[in-house]
Amino acid sequence: MAILDTLVILAVSLLVGALAIFAGVRFVVDDTVRPVDALFTAATGAVAWTVISFYAGRVPIVGPVTALVVWIVVIVLQYSSGWPTAAVLGFVAWLVSVVALYVLGTLDIVSLSVLGVPEV
């Protein structure tokens, strides 16, 4: 996987994930949440996704699923939410990021291997 793909994964999952986490936490868990808290949560998930995609990008589904798990764990640890709420919030942030990366992949901006789709 190219370094450019890795940087795009980081940027997309950070920005899109931060917005999704911020909106979800603000409406569901805590209406006093600060954007910087959501950015920290998304940064943790984005870095995990980036590192795993860089090293295991050719293994189908491993990177995106691991990012989902990391985001759920970080949401549980950072916010006073239970596991079910964190799972929903993490899944929404993850899904939005996957869709954004899929769109970028179909436009040939990044390789679809970022989503665990092997290159042929």
Backbone hydrogen bonds in HBPLUS format (Angstrom, degrees):
<---DONOR---> <-ACCEPTOR-->    atom                        ^
c    i                          cat <-CA-CA->   ^        H-A-AA   ^      H-
h    n   atom  resd res      DA  || num        DHA   H-A  angle D-A-AA Bond
n    s   type  num  typ     dist DA aas  dist angle  dist       angle   num
A0006-THR N   A0002-ALA O   3.16 MM   4  6.53 156.4  2.21 146.1 152.5     1
A0007-LEU N   A0003-ILE O   2.93 MM   4  6.27 154.5  2.00 151.7 158.2     2
A0008-VAL N   A0004-LEU O   2.94 MM   4  6.19 152.7  2.01 149.2 157.0     3
A0009-ILE N   A0005-ASP O   2.89 MM   4  6.16 159.1  1.93 152.5 158.0     4
A0010-LEU N   A0006-THR O   3.07 MM   4  6.32 162.2  2.11 146.8 151.1     5
A0011-ALA N   A0007-LEU O   2.96 MM   4  6.20 167.5  1.98 149.8 152.7     6
A0012-VAL N   A0008-VAL O   2.85 MM   4  5.93 174.3  1.86 158.3 160.2     7
A0013-SER N   A0009-ILE O   2.93 MM   4  5.87 164.4  1.96 150.6 155.3     8
A0014-LEU N   A0010-LEU O   2.96 MM   4  5.87 144.1  2.09 139.8 149.9     9
A0015-LEU N   A0011-ALA O   2.96 MM   4  6.08 176.7  1.96 154.6 155.6    10
A0016-VAL N   A0012-VAL O   2.89 MM   4  5.75 157.2  1.95 153.2 159.1    11
A0017-GLY N   A0013-SER O   3.04 MM   4  5.19 137.5  2.22 112.8 125.7    12
A0018-ALA N   A0014-LEU O   2.93 MM   4  5.80 153.1  2.00 136.4 144.1    13
A0019-LEU N   A0015-LEU O   3.14 MM   4  6.35 162.1  2.17 146.4 150.6    14
A0020-ALA N   A0016-VAL O   3.01 MM   4  6.23 165.4  2.03 151.8 156.0    15
A0021-ILE N   A0017-GLY O   2.83 MM   4  5.92 166.2  1.85 153.4 157.8    16
A0022-PHE N   A0018-ALA O   2.87 MM   4  5.86 163.0  1.89 146.3 151.9    17
A0023-ALA N   A0019-LEU O   3.00 MM   4  6.11 170.0  2.01 149.0 152.0    18
A0024-GLY N   A0020-ALA O   2.95 MM   4  6.02 165.4  1.97 147.9 152.7    19
A0025-VAL N   A0021-ILE O   2.83 MM   4  5.86 171.7  1.84 155.8 158.7    20
A0026-ARG N   A0022-PHE O   2.91 MM   4  5.86 158.4  1.96 145.7 152.8    21
A0027-PHE N   A0023-ALA O   3.08 MM   4  6.20 155.2  2.14 146.5 152.0    22
A0028-VAL N   A0024-GLY O   2.87 MM   4  5.83 154.7  1.94 150.9 158.4    23
A0029-VAL N   A0025-VAL O   2.91 MM   4  4.90 139.4  2.08 121.4 134.4    24
A0030-ASP N   A0025-VAL O   2.81 MM   5  5.86 159.1  1.86 150.3 157.4    25
A0033-VAL N   A0030-ASP O   3.37 MM   3  5.71 160.7  2.41 115.3 115.0    26
A0037-ASP N   A0034-ARG O   3.02 MM   3  5.43 135.4  2.23 109.3 120.6    27
A0039-LEU N   A0035-PRO O   2.89 MM   4  6.14 151.4  1.98 148.4 157.4    28
A0040-PHE N   A0036-VAL O   2.97 MM   4  6.16 149.6  2.07 139.7 146.8    29
A0041-THR N   A0037-ASP O   3.02 MM   4  6.31 160.8  2.06 147.9 153.0    30
A0042-ALA N   A0038-ALA O   2.86 MM   4  6.04 165.6  1.88 150.3 154.5    31
A0043-ALA N   A0039-LEU O   2.78 MM   4  5.87 148.5  1.88 141.6 151.2    32
A0044-THR N   A0040-PHE O   3.03 MM   4  6.25 154.6  2.10 147.7 153.0    33
A0045-GLY N   A0041-THR O   3.16 MM   4  6.49 163.8  2.19 149.2 153.1    34
A0046-ALA N   A0042-ALA O   2.69 MM   4  5.84 158.6  1.74 151.9 159.0    35
A0047-VAL N   A0043-ALA O   2.87 MM   4  5.93 161.7  1.90 147.7 152.0    36
A0048-ALA N   A0044-THR O   3.07 MM   4  6.22 161.4  2.11 144.9 150.4    37
A0049-TRP N   A0045-GLY O   2.90 MM   4  6.07 165.6  1.92 151.0 155.1    38
A0050-THR N   A0046-ALA O   2.86 MM   4  5.98 159.4  1.91 146.5 152.7    39
A0051-VAL N   A0047-VAL O   2.92 MM   4  6.06 170.4  1.93 154.4 156.6    40
A0052-ILE N   A0048-ALA O   2.98 MM   4  6.08 170.4  1.99 153.9 157.1    41
A0053-SER N   A0049-TRP O   2.81 MM   4  5.84 157.4  1.87 146.2 153.6    42
A0054-PHE N   A0050-THR O   2.90 MM   4  5.99 149.1  1.99 143.9 152.4    43
A0055-TYR N   A0051-VAL O   3.09 MM   4  6.35 157.4  2.15 148.7 153.8    44
A0056-ALA N   A0052-ILE O   2.62 MM   4  5.50 155.2  1.68 152.0 160.2    45
A0057-GLY N   A0053-SER O   2.87 MM   4  4.18 108.6  2.39 128.0 124.1    46
A0059-VAL N   A0056-ALA O   3.05 MM   3  5.47 161.4  2.08 114.6 120.6    47
A0062-VAL N   A0059-VAL O   3.37 MM   3  5.95 149.0  2.47 125.1 133.9    48
A0065-VAL N   A0061-ILE O   3.10 MM   4  6.01 164.3  2.13 156.8 161.8    49
A0066-THR N   A0062-VAL O   2.96 MM   4  5.94 156.8  2.01 148.7 155.6    50
A0067-ALA N   A0063-GLY O   2.96 MM   4  6.19 156.3  2.02 153.4 160.3    51
A0068-LEU N   A0064-PRO O   3.01 MM   4  6.27 153.4  2.08 144.2 151.2    52
A0069-VAL N   A0065-VAL O   3.02 MM   4  6.34 161.6  2.05 150.2 154.1    53
A0070-VAL N   A0066-THR O   2.90 MM   4  6.14 162.7  1.93 152.6 157.4    54
A0071-TRP N   A0067-ALA O   2.87 MM   4  6.06 166.6  1.89 153.9 157.4    55
A0072-ILE N   A0068-LEU O   3.00 MM   4  6.23 157.9  2.05 150.6 156.6    56
A0073-VAL N   A0069-VAL O   2.98 MM   4  6.23 165.1  2.00 153.0 156.7    57
A0074-VAL N   A0070-VAL O   2.89 MM   4  6.10 166.9  1.91 158.3 161.9    58
A0075-ILE N   A0071-TRP O   2.94 MM   4  6.05 157.2  1.99 146.3 152.6    59
A0076-VAL N   A0072-ILE O   3.00 MM   4  6.24 159.6  2.04 150.6 155.9    60
A0077-LEU N   A0073-VAL O   2.97 MM   4  6.21 157.8  2.02 149.3 155.6    61
A0078-GLN N   A0074-VAL O   2.77 MM   4  5.84 152.8  1.84 150.4 157.9    62
A0079-TYR N   A0075-ILE O   2.95 MM   4  5.69 164.2  1.97 146.1 150.5    63
A0086-ALA N   A0082-GLY O   2.96 MM   4  6.13 165.0  1.99 154.5 159.5    64
A0087-ALA N   A0083-TRP O   2.81 MM   4  5.89 151.1  1.89 148.7 156.6    65
A0088-VAL N   A0084-PRO O   3.07 MM   4  6.36 156.1  2.13 146.4 151.7    66
A0089-LEU N   A0085-THR O   2.94 MM   4  6.19 170.9  1.95 156.7 159.1    67
A0090-GLY N   A0086-ALA O   2.77 MM   4  5.80 164.7  1.79 148.9 154.2    68
A0091-PHE N   A0087-ALA O   2.86 MM   4  5.87 154.0  1.93 140.6 148.3    69
A0092-VAL N   A0088-VAL O   2.96 MM   4  6.17 159.7  2.00 151.4 156.1    70
A0093-ALA N   A0089-LEU O   3.06 MM   4  6.30 170.1  2.07 153.2 155.6    71
A0094-TRP N   A0090-GLY O   2.86 MM   4  5.95 159.3  1.91 147.5 154.1    72
A0095-LEU N   A0091-PHE O   2.74 MM   4  5.84 162.5  1.77 150.8 155.8    73
A0096-VAL N   A0092-VAL O   2.98 MM   4  6.13 166.4  2.00 153.3 156.4    74
A0097-SER N   A0093-ALA O   3.11 MM   4  6.27 156.7  2.16 142.6 149.2    75
A0098-VAL N   A0094-TRP O   2.83 MM   4  6.09 157.9  1.88 153.2 159.8    76
A0099-VAL N   A0095-LEU O   2.91 MM   4  6.13 163.6  1.94 152.9 156.9    77
A0100-ALA N   A0096-VAL O   3.00 MM   4  6.20 160.9  2.04 145.8 151.2    78
A0101-LEU N   A0097-SER O   2.88 MM   4  6.11 161.4  1.91 152.0 157.1    79
A0102-TYR N   A0098-VAL O   2.78 MM   4  5.94 149.7  1.87 147.3 156.6    80
A0103-VAL N   A0099-VAL O   2.93 MM   4  6.15 161.3  1.96 151.8 156.1    81
A0104-LEU N   A0100-ALA O   3.04 MM   4  6.30 161.1  2.08 145.8 151.1    82
A0105-GLY N   A0101-LEU O   2.81 MM   4  5.97 142.6  1.94 139.7 150.7    83
A0106-THR N   A0102-TYR O   2.83 MM   4  6.14 154.9  1.89 154.1 159.8    84
A0107-LEU N   A0103-VAL O   3.07 MM   4  6.27 135.7  2.27 141.6 153.5    85
A0109-ILE N   A0104-LEU O   2.85 MM   5  5.19 159.3  1.89 170.6 164.1    86
A0108-ASP N   A0105-GLY O   3.05 MM   3  4.98 157.8  2.10 104.2 108.7    87
A0114-VAL N   A0111-SER O   3.20 MM   3  6.11 174.0  2.20 122.0 123.7    88
A0115-LEU N   A0112-LEU O   2.99 MM   3  5.63 160.6  2.02 116.0 122.0    89
A0117-VAL N   A0112-LEU O   3.35 MM   5  5.55 154.5  2.42 135.6 131.6    90
A0116-GLY N   A0113-SER O   2.99 MM   3  4.83 163.2  2.02 104.1 107.8    91
